[in-house]
Amino acid sequence: MFVLQLISGDHFMKVKSLIRAFECFEAIVDISSTGFTLQANDSSNGDTMVLHLSPNAFDHFHCDHNISMGIGIYWMLNLLECSFDGYTVMIDGDNGTDTIFLSIRGFREDEILLAAYKLWKNENERINIHEGEYEVTVAMPSVEFKCICKILQGFSNTATISVVNERVKFSARVDNGSADSNLPKCINSLDVVVLGSYDLSLVSLVQPKETATVQTDLTDLVSFSFSLGNRHSFAMATSLSNTVMIRMSSGLPVMLEYMIEQNGYMRFYLS
C-alpha cells in the first residue's frame, strides 16, 4: 500500500506546469521507501524527463512495497488542475491492484474532489539512468543557461557544449540561409563563452556576475551535443533552482539537473 499527501504550494504548481510543457502522453511512476519518481519520454525529440521527490517533499508519505505503474499524463494533470494553492492532494493505492485513488480537498469540508483511475499498462521503455560519476560536470546559473539556449535555438535545434582547460563554450551550427538575413552568409557558427565575456557573433550580452564552474579530470577538448527541442520545458525548470548542473560522459545523453531544494530534483536527459 502507498499513500502520498501534500499541500499544494509554489513548487507543486511549478512542477505541474513543467510536466505539462514537456508534452508527454504517458509516464512510468515508481514509488518506494526512497520516494516518488516519474519518468516520461518525448518520442518526438527522444528526450527523457525524470522527476524525483523524496519522502520529505510530502506532508505524509507511506510505502510498504515497491510499486511501478503507468499513468496517463493528460488525465492526471487535468485532475490536478483542480488543486489550488493550499489545497490538500492525496493519492493512494494497494499493491497488486490496477486502480489508484486521488482526492483533492479545499478549505471547506464540502469542497472535495474524488477520483478513481485505472492504471495504464507499463509499456514505456526506460532509459538506462547513469547513477555514477560523469566525465564532465558544469555548474552555472540556471538563468544564464536559459538565456544561452534561447539565443542558440534561434539558429539551430541542436547545441554543442565544449569544455577545455575549465573553459566552457556553447555553440550552434547554422545552415546557410537559415539564419537571419542580416547575418553575413559566411557566418556558420555562433559561440557563447560562459567564462569571461560573451561573444555571439553579432549579438552582445552583458557579462554575468556569476560564472560557470567545471569539474573534470579530462585535459583534452571534449564536446557534447544536445537537442534544444524541449528548451521551453527545461527553461521553466529555472524557477525550481538557481543552479543547473550539466553532466556529460561519452556515449550517454547530456543530463541537466535542477535540484528542488532538499526535496528532490528534476532531470532532463537530452539526445
N, C-alpha and C positions, 0 to 999 in steps of 0.2 A: 504494500500500500504506500501511496505517496500523497502528501498534502503540501501545497505551496500557497502561501498567503503573503500579500504585501499591500502597503498603502500606495495608491497611485500618486506619484510625485514627478519632479522635474526629470530625473534620469529615466524613469519609466516612459514618460511621454517622448523623450528624445529617441530612446531605443526603438520604440514602436514606430515612429516616423521613419527611422533609418531602415528598418526591415522592410517597410512598405516601399521605400525608394529603391531598394535592391531589385525589385520586380521579379521575385522568385514565386513559384506557384506552390511548392511543397517543401517540406523540411524534415530532417531527422532530429528528433529530440531525445536526448539521453538524460536520465535522472538517476543520481547515485548519491552516496553519502558525501561526495565531494562537491555536489551542487547540480546546477541545471545547465545543460549545453545544447545549443541549437546550431545545426549545420545546414546551410542551404546553398544550392548550386545555381548559377546563372548559365543556362545552356547556350545563350546567345554569345556570351563572351568567354565562357569557360572559367569564370572566376568563382571562388567559394567564399562565403561569409560564415564565420563562427562566432557565436555569442556564448560566453560562459559567465554565469553568475554563481558565486559561492553561496553557501547557506547563510552567510552574514548579510547578503543582499535582501533577504526576506524577513518579514516580521515573524513568520512561523514557517519552519521547514522540517519536514519529516519524510524519510525514505528508508524503508526496511528491506528493500530488494532492488537491485539494479533493473532499470526499465528502459527500453528503447522503443520508440514509436514514430510513426509517420503522421504528420498533420498537414492539412491544407492551410497555407498561409493566408489566403484571401478570406476564408471563413473566420479564422481565428482573429485576424486584425479587425474585421468588421464588428465582431463582438466586443473586442477591447476598446473600440471607439466609443463605446457607451460608458467607459470609465473616465471620469473627470478627476481633476486634482483633488486628492483627499479621499477618494472612494477606495473601498476595500475590495481587492480582487483575490479570489481563491480558486485554485484548480486542484482537483483530487481524482484519484482513480485507484482501482485494485489490481493486483497482479493477475495476469492471465486473462483479463477482460479486454474487449475491443472498444470500450467506451470510456470517455473521461467526462467529468462534470465541471462546469465553470459557473461561478456565481460572482456577481458584482453588486455590492451594497453601497447605497448612498448614505446621506446624513440622516434621513428619516427611516423609521423602521419599515415602512411600506415601500421604500424605494429600493427595489431589488430586481435583478435580472438573473434567471436561472436557465442554464442550457446544458443539454447532453450532446456529446459529439462522438460520432463513430470514427475511430481511427482509420487512417489510410494504410494500405499495405506498404510496408517499408521497402520500396523498390529502388530508391536512390543509391547510387554508388558513393561510398565515402572516399574522400581523398586521403592519401597517406599523410597524416599530420606529423610533421617532423618536430619532435619534442627535445632534440638535443641542441648542441651548440651550432650556431651558424658561422660561416666563414667571415662574414662581414655584418656588422650591426651599425646602423647610422641612427642617431637620436637627434631630432631637430624640432623646433616649434611647429606644432600642427598647423597653425595659421599660415606660416611661411610655406609649408609643403602644399597646402591647399591653393595658395596663390600661384605657385610654380606650375602645378598640374593644370590649373585653369588656363594659364597662358599657353602652355605647350599643347593642350588639346585643341586650341585654335588652329594648329598647324598639322597635327597628326593624332591618331588614336593610340599610338604607341610611344612610350617614353623610355629613355635609357638613362640609367644611373651609373656613373663611372666613379671609381674610388682609387686613388693612388697617393701615397705619402700623406694620408689623413686629409686629403683634399677631395671634395665631393663636387661632381658636376652632373647636372641634369641636362639632357638634350632630346630633341625630337627631329627626326629626318623628315624633310619636306619634299614631296614630289614636285617637279617643275609644273608650274601652272596652278597648283592647288593653294598656294599662299595668296595673301592679299596682293592685288595688282600693283600696289605702290612699292612692293619689295622688289629689288633687283632680281632678275631670273638666275643670276649666278649664286645667290644665297640658297644653299640647300641644307644647312644645318644651323639650328638655333640652340644656343647654350645658356644655361643659367648657372652661375657659380655661387654656391651657397656660402662658402667661406670667403670672406673679403667682400668686395663689391660685386654687384650683379652686372652681368653683361649679356644681354639678349638681343644681339644684332641692333635693330632699330628701336628697341624698347628699353627704356632705362627705369630701373626700380631703385627705391631707396634702400640703402644698406640696413639690414635688420640689426637690432640691438643685441639679439642673441644669435649664436652661430651653431652649426651642426657639430656633433662630436662623433668620432669614428672609433670603433673597436674592431681590430683585425690583426692577425699575425701575418697576413699576406703583404709582400713588398712590391710585387708587380701590379701593373694596372689591371683592374678587373672591371667588367661591365656586365650589367644585367638589364634586361628589357622587361617591361610590364605594360599591360593594357590600361588605357585610360577610359575604357568603355563604361566603367562604373564609377567614374570620378565623382559624380554627384553624390553617390552613396558614401564613399569614404571622406568626401568633403564635409558631409553632415556630421561625421564622427568627430570632427574638430571640436564640437560642443561638449564631447564627453571627456576630453583630455587636452591639456595644454601641450603635451609632447606626443609625437608619433615615433615609434621605433620601426625602422625599416630593416628587415633581416633578410640576408641573401646567402645562398650557397649554390654551388654548381649543381645543375640537374634538378633543382627544386624551384617551385614558384616563389616569386618575391612576396614576402609577407609583411603586411602593415599591421601594427598592433597599437591599439588605443586602450589604455588602462582606464577602468571605471572606478576611480578612487581605489579603495582596498577591497572592492566587492566583486571584481571580475574584469573582463576585457572584451573588446570587440576586435576581431582579426579579419583581415581580408587576404586571401591567397590569390594573387594576380597572375594570370597566364601570360 
